[in-house]
């Protein structure tokens, strides 16, 4: 009895992508609750182990049942395509306490013993305080666990959106939905997006459109089923999560480094997918000012393309840049 999202013609025009640092924080906390399910993230788990010990994550974990309801007010769909963590948490803090009480109760009953636990009872006895305490804990988790890795995570999520945007442009919604997750099925004749789940959920989008949100930490699952008034949203695993924590493979071949210089060649080889100056600097361990200078030179030589995305400029290899990076040196001259 799956989740079904029913889209009309207006919804088809309002499908969009979004990134949520708050959502990544939630899912990072969930990974620590059941680390055995998330082998890809073991390098990150080892890296943040000491920081995680300083946090008492039990109130958040109590609201993360194996199956069942998660509080939508605490982990809502994103408020915009690229809202900051602070903007998202400000919306959480404005939650009506009575609405929060019901949302918390629905979640607590899904975990045996949670409703009667001291933490669970305290949440329901004073939901206004619970909203603020849970927001404080979420912010502490963001600062300690996710924010230090956010440039790397954001680069992964932006690369995923760029890839699927190209699929959408080339093949429409059928091509887009076909590649997001094995549990997603798109029926073009009825305009229905189905998420394979054990419980029944049906929602008419009614012209609000659908938000598609890649996530690094949600792997291997896909998430949907947000109730009104929340924006209809599907959260799916971002492409490339298996290599997210691997040592950088961006180092350029020696022949290309002799041609362009080591740092500039490494910048070129790091851009098969779009990335910003800040993300590249973090990935390559270079100063942002140096990366900016290399990007300007490579773009001027026709080896990179660039486009503005909101407040950020993303760079990517041009066709010539890809050929040069793949060849490891200058094209032969006859």
Secondary structure, DSSP 8 states (H G I E B T S, - for coil): --EEEE--HHHHTT-EEE--HHHHHHHHHHHHHSGGG-GGGHHHHHHHHHHHHTS--HHHHTT--SSS---TTTS---SSTT--HHHHHHHHHT--HHHHHHHHHHHHTTSTTTTTSHHHHHHHHTHHHHHHHHHHHHHHHIIIIIGGGHHHHHHHHHHHHHHHHHHHHHHHHHHHHHTT-TTEEEETTTTEEEE--SS-EEEE-TTS--EEEEESTTTT--B----TTS--EEEEE-TTGGGTTS-------HHHHHHH-HHHHHHHHT-SS-B-HHHHHHHHT--HHHHHHHHHHHHHTTSEEEEEETTEEEEEE-HHHHHHHHHTS-----
